[in-house]
C-alpha cells in the first residue's frame, strides 16, 4: 500500500478518521500525516474523501524510509513501552517521558531522516510524538487544536480523570534544548493554549514544552491544579 502511494503520488482517505482508530489499520495513518504536513490535498472525490499526495521528493524520502516503517514495524510491537510513555505524560512525569522519547529517537531515526527544511523539522517530530500518544485510545487527542489565542501543537483530554494536556514542540536549531523548551512554554502561556482545557472542565492541567534536536529531546512541565 505504501508503494502504491509513493508510485502514484496520491491516496484517498476518509475524513472522519480519529486518532483513536490509528492502530486498527495502517490506512488510518493518512489523516495523521495530512494534519502534520507530510501529505497535501490534491482534491476531493465524489464520496467526499480527500485525495492526498506527497508534496515533494524530500518528504517522499522521509515518508517511505521512516514514517510508514515506524507505524508498520515498531508501534504495534511496543505496546508496553508506549503505555509507559503515555502514562508519563498523563502523570506529569516529564523526566520519564523525556527518557523514553530519547530512547525512541536514538533507536529509530537517523540524522539523515531529520535533514529536511527548517520549516518541516518541527512537523517531523510533531508527527512522531502525536503517533506515540495516539496509542492511548481512551484519550481525546487533537493536533493543532484552536485554543486561547492560537493553535496548540497537541492537546489531550482524559475525561475520566479530569486531566488536560497541552504540548508545544520546538526544534532547537542550535542544539540548545533548554532554551527551545522555555520558548515553547512561553508560547503556551502567551497564547493561553490551556483555555480550552479549562473550559472543558479539566481539573489538572499539564503543560509540556518539548524541544528536539537530531536524536535528542528535552521535555519540561508546568502543572496546575484548579
N, C-alpha and C positions, 0 to 999 in steps of 0.2 A: 504493500500500500504506500509506504513512504517513497519507494522508487517511482510509483505512478505519479505522485505529486511532483517530484523533482523533474521527471522527464517531461511531463505535460505542462507544468508551470501553474496548475490551478487545482483546486479541490473544493467541493461543496460541503458545507456543514450546516447543521440545524442551528437556528438562532436561540433555541430555548435550552441549550445545554447549561448545566450548572457545574461548579467545581466539585460538588458532592458526587457527581457522576464520573469524575475523572478516571478512576481506576476500574470502571466497568468495561471500558473498551478504549483502545488506542485512538479510535475515531474521536473520542471526546476531548482529545488534546488540542484539536484545531482551535476551539474557542479561546483557550488559554494563550496559544501562540498569537492569535489575532489581537487580543487585548494588550499584549505586551510588545507588539510591534514587529514580530517576526514574520507575520503574513499581512498582506494588504488586500483590500477589497477590489475586485475587478468587475463586479456586477451582482445582480440578484436574479435567481431563477424564477420561473413561474410558480414554483412551490414556496416562494419567499425564503429561499435559502441563499446565504452568501456564497459567492464564487471567490475563492481565496487564491492568492498567488504569492510565491516567494519573491520579494521585491527586487533583489539583486544577487549577484554571484557571491558577494561577501556573506550575506545572510544565508544563502543556499548552502555554503560550505559548513557553516556552524550548524545549520538545521540538520543536515544529513549526518554529520560526524559527531554531534554532541546531543542535541535535544531529544530527538527521537530515540537514539540509542539509550539515553538515560531512562526515558519512560518505559521502553520496552524491556530492557535487560536489568535495570537496577532497582527501580522503585518498588516493583511488586515483590522483590526478594528481600527487601529491607524493612519489613513491617515493624519489627521490634525497635529498630533504630529510629524509624520515622515517628513511632509513637513516643519514644523518649524525647525526640527533638521537639515535637509539637507540645508535649506536656511541659517542657521547659518554658516555652513561650506563655502557655496558659498559667503557669505557676509563678511567673515573674522571675525566673531563674536565668538571667541573661548570660551568666558565665557558662552554664551547661549548653545553652543554645549556641553560644559563640564557639565552644569547643566542638560540638557536633557539626556545625556548619563548616568550620575549618577542616575537620576530618573529611567531610564530603568533598569540599573543593580540592583538597590535596589528592584525594583518591580518584576523582573522576574527570577533572578538566586538565587541559594543558595550556601553557602560555599562548600557544597558537590559537586556541579557542577564544581567547579574550582580545585578540589583536584586531578589534573592529574600530570603527569610527567612534570618536568621543561621545557623540550623541546616542550611540547604540549600546555603550558599555553598561549603563545603568539598567537598560532594558534586559540585557543578558542575565545579570544577577537577579533582577526582579523576577524574571520568568522562572529561574531555578528555585528561588525562595518560595514563590507562590505555588509551584508544583509540589514542593515538600510539604507545605502547610495544608494543601488540599487533601492530604491523606486522611485528615480527621473529618469524616463525612458528617458529623453532627454539628460542626461549626457553620455559621453563616458567614462565608468568606467572600470578600469582594475585592476587586482590583480597580484602582483609580476611581474610587467612590467619592462623590461630591460630599463635602462636609466642611462646615465653617466657611472660610473664605477661599476654598480651593478644592483640590482633588488629592487625597492621600494615596500613597502607593498601594498599601494593603490594609484592609480593615477586616476584623473578625469579631463576631459576637457569639458568645457561648451562653445562650439564654438560660439554660438550666442552672448555671452558676452565677449569673449576673456579671460575667466578665467581658469587658470590651478591650480589644487590642487594636492599636493603630501603629503602623510601621512606615517609616520613611527611610528610603535607601539612597545612599550616595556612593559614587565612585571616587576614590581618593587618587586623584591624578598624580600627585607627588609622593604617594605612599604614606601620607600622614593620616592614618586611620582615626586617630583620636579627634583631630580637627574636623574630619569629614563627619564623624558621629555627632559632634557638637552642632555642626551646621544642620544636620538632619533634625536633631531635636529642637533647635531654634525654629526651624520651619514648621514643625508640628505645633509649637506654641504660638508662633506668629499668625499662622493661618487658622488656628483653632480647629485642628483636624479632629479633636475629640468631641466636638459639639454634637455630632450625630449619635455617638455612643451614649452621651448623657441624655439626649432627647429620647432615646430608645429605652431608657431605664436601667442601663448598666450601672452597677454599684461599685465595681472595681475597674479602674481604667489603667491599662498598661500601655505606656508609650515607649516605643523602641526606635532608637536611632541606629541604623545599620550602615556600616561602611565596608566596602570591598576594594581590594587591590590585588589583581592577579589571583593567586591561590590563597590569599589571606583575607580575613574579615575581622571586624570588631563590632560588638553589639553593646549598647548602653541602654539603661532602663530608667524611666521615671514612673513611679507608681502612685496612684491617687485613689483613696477610699472615700466614697461620697456618703 
